[in-house]
């Protein structure tokens, strides 16, 4: 089979296409998927640099979420059959034509869901729904501020927030992204300037967030950006608001904890991958609920860029350039 391999630590330019990688064989409890599409996510850029929470043994293929067709069953697998259309959460290994994956990490997808959309579903929507529902306990009528709203998890959060009845305010870095986020259901959108910021710039950014969410503040803030944007956004939070910590492409921030005291707010970590491991039944139920939203037309992944397997490195580079609107996907055909 063909596969993209990380053989040395480094950026996307270090990845190589291998034409004759060995086909995987299923162990007990596993299935083999013929992969049709692989979603690209920010952790893919971290894991090839050995900067992610988990380290894979080289050589390995990046790619943590896939969609495809079951082509072989390991001993004891009864929940799936050959020919089933599924999505799978794999952590890594997805940028290849085949993968062996534990059956309980696969889930059947709706018949009408295309493979590229399925490969763009589980990590972004899974993270965002877990964050909003289980960590922030978002309620209908509350104000939700979404930073990086045009990115993969950002736009999923905009859609989910809207579906859950929140007043959604998107924050993005360009007018083009603002139009995109507005088209996906945000009630209002602001464009913030590029950082880093000096003291006056930080104050101006905080004022921009405060104006956007109104005098009562944001009940929930979803931050997949980090850096200088975090403290400025936190200053716009409502009394007893919930600040969701998602990721740090702009850098890991340091917060003055007196702000959390003055706002009476919670700073809430969101580690979706470990939450799935600790509560698999809760994850299955969340996915069931989101599939119902998908079938009802309330949420739908926006795949903005598709790259063939041989250009998987370009796909990761495109994502990390922060130009992407919606989801980037690598396709095998």
HELIX and SHEET records of a PDB file:
HELIX    1   1 UNK A   12  UNK A   14  5                                   3    
HELIX    2   2 UNK A   42  UNK A   47  1                                   6    
HELIX    3   3 UNK A  103  UNK A  105  5                                   3    
HELIX    4   4 UNK A  115  UNK A  119  1                                   5    
HELIX    5   5 UNK A  122  UNK A  129  1                                   8    
HELIX    6   6 UNK A  130  UNK A  135  3                                   6    
HELIX    7   7 UNK A  152  UNK A  163  1                                  12    
HELIX    8   8 UNK A  175  UNK A  183  1                                   9    
HELIX    9   9 UNK A  199  UNK A  213  1                                  15    
HELIX   10  10 UNK A  228  UNK A  234  1                                   7    
HELIX   11  11 UNK A  258  UNK A  263  1                                   6    
HELIX   12  12 UNK A  272  UNK A  278  1                                   7    
HELIX   13  13 UNK A  280  UNK A  295  1                                  16    
HELIX   14  14 UNK A  309  UNK A  311  5                                   3    
HELIX   15  15 UNK A  312  UNK A  320  1                                   9    
SHEET    1   A 2 UNK A   3  UNK A   5  0                                        
SHEET    2   A 2 UNK A  16  UNK A  18 -1                                        
SHEET    1   B 5 UNK A  98  UNK A 102  0                                        
SHEET    2   B 5 UNK A  30  UNK A  40 -1                                        
SHEET    3   B 5 UNK A  65  UNK A  73 -1                                        
SHEET    4   B 5 UNK A  85  UNK A  89 -1                                        
SHEET    5   B 5 UNK A 106  UNK A 108 -1                                        
SHEET    1   C 4 UNK A  98  UNK A 102  0                                        
SHEET    2   C 4 UNK A  30  UNK A  40 -1                                        
SHEET    3   C 4 UNK A 327  UNK A 331 -1                                        
SHEET    4   C 4 UNK A 303  UNK A 308  1                                        
SHEET    1   D 6 UNK A 188  UNK A 191  0                                        
SHEET    2   D 6 UNK A 167  UNK A 172  1                                        
SHEET    3   D 6 UNK A 143  UNK A 146  1                                        
SHEET    4   D 6 UNK A 218  UNK A 223  1                                        
SHEET    5   D 6 UNK A 237  UNK A 245  1                                        
SHEET    6   D 6 UNK A 266  UNK A 269  1                                        
END                                                                             
